Amino acid sequence: MFVETFKRYRMEIDLRRRSFSIPELPEGYFFEKWSPALLEAHATAHYLSFRDEMDARLFDNFRTYRGCRRVMESIMSRANFLPDATWLIVYQPKNAYFTEYCASIQGLVTPSGMGAIQNVGVAPRHRGKGLGHALLQAALSGYQRFGLTRADLEVTAANERALHLYHSEGFHIVQFFERAASSRRRKSNG
Ligand SMILES: CC(C)(COP(=O)(O)OP(=O)(O)OC[C@H]1O[C@@H](n2cnc3c(N)ncnc32)[C@H](O)[C@@H]1OP(=O)(O)O)[C@@H](O)C(=O)NCCC(=O)NCCS
């Protein structure tokens, strides 16, 4: 059976070099702090952000809403889940009666004290407005409040937009590896 493989990078940031805070968002966009009641909202934002992207070829859970919900359940039930580094962005323009769950990020902490960023995702129609930067800064400020000095993430090498985003926030590549496309077994990341 043919198994597609993907080149991936692990990228790291030294959190002592810069102080992060929760940034202002463009008009109509709001941050929501993690709460278990937001599990479906995170799963929705995650699904909308990843379903048509290259990482959905790598992680099969990313292709369906149910799979994204499983990913969220698995992250939030871990002992090393960090609510302070987990954020949702909601779009609710003035006078509108609808709400869109348009971006999300989750945070774990490894046993060695590394902040492990998971699933940075912005739904396609909300991209290019600074929400990717905002998610990262909010998560990194959560890690700093928790006292961590380093954070990392994984990214597919061909994902130029994400690489650009991570470099411009101060991440650098520390490891290169290959990952085979999935069955439902591995952690997600990046
Ligand atoms: C990567 C992602 C989170 C970026 O979100 P976003 O809201 O568009 O990000 P921002 O608007 O904050 O910034 C994007 C930056 O990338 C730049 N950019 C846009 N398209 C680009 C491209 N094709 N190649 C390189 N850079 C690009 C933008 O100009 C901007 O640059 P700046 O930092 O100099 O201003 C979003 O594209 C996404 O969700 N992708 C699908 C899911 C995914 O792959 N996530 C990453 C997993 S590791």
The ligand as a Gaussian input file, in Angstrom:
#p B3LYP/6-31G(d) Opt

LIG

0 1
 C       -1.258000      29.493000       8.527000
 C       -2.529000      30.268000       8.930000
 C       -2.862000      29.940000      10.371000
 C       -2.241000      31.767000       8.793000
 O       -3.393000      32.465000       9.237000
 P       -3.692000      33.979000       8.824000
 O       -4.790000      34.487000       9.674000
 O       -3.835000      34.097000       7.364000
 O       -2.301000      34.672000       9.274000
 P       -1.969000      36.213000       9.369000
 O       -2.958000      37.011000       8.594000
 O       -1.806000      36.552000      10.815000
 O       -0.493000      36.282000       8.723000
 C       -0.150000      35.530000       7.609000
 C        1.217000      35.954000       7.110000
 O        1.556000      35.069000       6.035000
 C        1.736000      35.831000       4.816000
 N        1.315000      34.992000       3.705000
 C        0.104000      34.883000       3.157000
 N        0.128000      33.990000       2.162000
 C        1.393000      33.531000       2.100000
 C        2.050000      32.598000       1.259000
 N        1.415000      31.935000       0.298000
 N        3.367000      32.357000       1.477000
 C        4.052000      33.005000       2.450000
 N        3.465000      33.912000       3.270000
 C        2.156000      34.165000       3.085000
 C        0.900000      37.047000       5.047000
 O        1.309000      38.104000       4.187000
 C        1.210000      37.339000       6.513000
 O        2.528000      37.873000       6.560000
 P        3.060000      38.941000       7.628000
 O        3.336000      38.157000       8.869000
 O        4.328000      39.450000       7.052000
 O        1.998000      39.951000       7.822000
 C       -3.706000      29.925000       7.976000
 O       -3.275000      30.099000       6.648000
 C       -4.273000      28.521000       8.145000
 O       -5.099000      28.281000       9.006000
 N       -3.853000      27.578000       7.271000
 C       -4.438000      26.235000       7.254000
 C       -4.143000      25.459000       8.509000
 C       -2.661000      25.325000       8.688000
 O       -1.937000      24.884000       7.805000
 N       -2.184000      25.711000       9.887000
 C       -0.781000      25.627000      10.251000
 C       -0.509000      24.281000      10.826000
 S        1.225000      24.100000      11.200000

